[in-house]
């Protein structure tokens, strides 16, 4: 077996050289904002954003990822892939312990896989090609796949595949295990206290397996429900870190102009939040391809980028974000051109039928964006009715396909097989989820390309397949792609080394330190 | 009197049951359920996940079965389990109750004292510049949205002057004890309690003023004057006491809502109370939690209505309980 050992340690050390240019200082407390309050911190059971953000400090995955999405050592120190792309062998770090001082071994990895297949919908999908897991010794794990699965090395970050302590959960009802309230992981910080409605407190793990880490003594996550109040809390110095999306976009320029405030759009490369308008391909004007293309020409996406998002975005060219693998911009593009939009509407035979537009009820930024799009569409003669909902109502309407045009954004998880295909292949047309092929687009060629792309080996074959898929999709316009979003992380400049990987703040505060 | 109380309590149980059934049906008419919200938050749900959640929450059962189970639980004082918070509802409400009561009772006292004081002054000096000033101020506080007043107060006292904290119940991480803790909580309480109190203060002031001016015209006030009583005594003993009846009614209604907290105030000031819990439960379609808060609030409103009736008797000896 020819082993292609991926010595990503080199990458890690290069990254470390860059980020540790200043000598880190030990100690200190960071106050960050978390919103909404997470329902729980056991990331194997709860997968929402706030849970991952806090729990990324408590739990860990086998791998981490560089901003270029190259795998980095996590709980696994090295890994290799067999020549046929079906066997992945991971060597685990030695000397790693859980927060209750029990050793972390390969048995925990095998247990975690079984656990997550039952509780974690995304992990369940990612592990569909997994045939078996073997643990020849305490520090070796061998994953055997049914067939090659190109993105397999990309599924091991903490939110996607967190390691779960076997000694705590084995033989118990996972969902009611008391340990869910006092989570035990291997991460750099340990759970200490949670005053519901107020704050979550994490403290340094003194037995962390990397000497000298973490630098911080404690992290407080403050629960502040109102976006304006979160901005004030930062402005008055009560919090040091505003993770992406904590404040309304129109507050970002004001806050970043304050003294000793730094901002970064980095740390979202893995998630690559990609926004678009769902277009109902089944019925009404949006079922017509020419109408959908007209929408693309009618919407001024640069205006949305510059005015609504204050430049914190990039105009999307197609189904893949430019930060994920196999992206290409050599596709049919749609610049803002109302005249062209009007011509296409005429060709489509549009007679002024009412079109329902569903904004995303995530706050003022999204509301303003929907109003701008409505105006663009009305300018070319489309009769738009805005439908107001709250989040559960939006979820229900989209999941029930009860809309014509609906705003959304979804994560892409670094690879088209993980976060793109699900929105375009016909096997994902199923009522009840607002995150699958909600638009009802069905194209056998696209189905085949995404099926082939997931299992093709090596990478060069995958590249060809996904380039072709992107070209077909941008011609067909099953949805109207809008912007690649950048949720800025705003911090005091005294907070150093917070965002070091493609997972950003969700990857924990392991390397962060305070220059005080 | 005991018979009166017993009758009212019996009626209260029926009203409470009706409220439970009505709210149960009303919440379920809103689009979206907790399973679809939690699946949404997971970001990549599948049908298995949604089905598992519905089974876990009992949402796969027919509606009458769900209602029967809920009412049966209420009868044994079991408010159920919060889908989202993964805790018993009663425990969640009990945890948030002290913060809510501290905020709402403080706001209640501020509003009642200031409202009656300003209302009395406005009535006493009716038609003067003092009356005009109080009436205009009361109108401003009554008409201005509470969240806007809250945000302006934060900008002024937290951001510009840096006098008071802008959010939370206490200084997190300071670990104050004893008197220092009381001072710390007090400092956090000033802005939310005053903001909330100002709105109700305006209501009480307007009500007290109108009621006092009304009472002043009655013959017994003229008689008191004719008897040669001092003006202060007339105002206090004859006018104010009689004028307070509608104020007591209003205060009774407000007191009943104290446990429900104040959604806007608690949200803007990140005050960890029941109002916020209710708001979040609504957005997350956390049926049991939302119903639990409704049940407790309804019970409090019914209890305070009864107490208000009893206070009437004490304030106005003319009122007798129907046998």
Interface residues (C-beta under 8 A of the other chain):
Chain A: X29 X31 X36 X37 X39 X40 X46 X47 X48 X49 X121 X122 X124 X125 X175 X180 X181 X195 X196 X197 X198 X199 X201 X218 X220 X222 X223 X224 X225 X226 X228 X229 X232 X233 X235 X236 X238 X389 X390 X391 X392 X393 X394 X395 X396 X397 X399 X410 X411 X422 X430 X432 X433 X434 X435 X436
Chain B: X30 X31 X32 X33 X36 X37 X38 X39 X40 X41 X42 X43 X44 X45 X46 X47 X48 X49 X50 X56 X84 X85 X86 X92 X95 X96 X99 X151 X154 X155 X158 X159 X162 X165 X166 X167 X168 X169 X172 X173 X267 X268 X269 X270 X272 X273 X276 X277 X279 X280 X283 X284 X285
